[in-house]
Amino acid sequence: MSVISIRNLTKTYEMGDIAVHALQSVSLEIGEGEFVSVIGPSGSGKSTLMHILGCLDRPTSGQYLLNGRDLSDDEISRVRNQQIGFVF
């Protein structure tokens, strides 16, 4: 089973009348023990993806499973406190 599984993840920000598509149909599987880096040019959605993976933001659409579970709002704070960390 994947530790992180995202399917067709989309994040859209509304800037007045303009829709900014930060992520469009991103899918990814990360297994236990894997090391992953996210690289790309400026504006490609790296920070948006990391905010979603770190449970700091929610996707506009798509599915994000952590350890096979779709997290409820009540679980997100506990998960950020006990399970998720970033190395910058």
N, C-alpha and C positions, 0 to 999 in steps of 0.2 A: 504494500500500500504506500502511496505517496504521502509525504509529510505535508507538502503544499501542492494543491491541484487547482489550477484556474482554467476556466473554459469560456471562450468567447467574451472575455472581459472588455468592457467599454466604459470609458469615463469621458463625459462631456461637461464642459463648463459653459454657462451662459454669460456672455459679456454684452449686456444690453440686448440688441437684436441679433447678435452674432453668436453662433454655437461653435465653441472651440473643442475639437475632438482630440483629447490628449492621448487616449488609448482607443484602438479600434480592433475588436475581435482578437485579443491576445489570449493564447492558450499556452500553458506551461505545466510541467510536472517536475517536482523536485523530491527525490527520494531521501531517506534517512542516510546521513553521512556524506551527502553530496555537498560540494562547495560550488557556488554559483556566483558569477559576476554579471553585472548588468552594465553594458557599455553602449554608447551611441552618441550621435551628435546632439548638440544643444537643441532643446525643444522636441526631442523624440519621445518623451514620456517616461524617462527613467525615474525621476522623482515621484511622479504620479503613481507609477507601479509600486515603488518602494513604500509610499504612504499607504497604499491599499494592502500590500503584503504585511505591513507592520500594524495593521488594524487602526491606523490613524484617520482613514477615510474609507468610504464605501464606494463601490463601483456604481455607475449609472445602470448598467445591466451586466449580465453574465453571472458566473458562479465561482465563488472562492471557497474552497474546502481546506481546512486546517486539520490534519490528522483524521481526514475522512468526515469531518463535521462542518456544517454550515453554522457559524457562530451567531447566537442571538445577541442583542444589544447588551444584555446583562452579563454575558460571558466575555465580552471584548476587553473590559478593564482588567479582569483577572488574567486573561491570556497575555496582554501586554506586560503585566507585572511579573508573571511567572514563566512565560515560555518564549518570548520574542526579544531578541537583542540585535543591535546593529554594530558593525565595525566600520567606521568611516576611514 
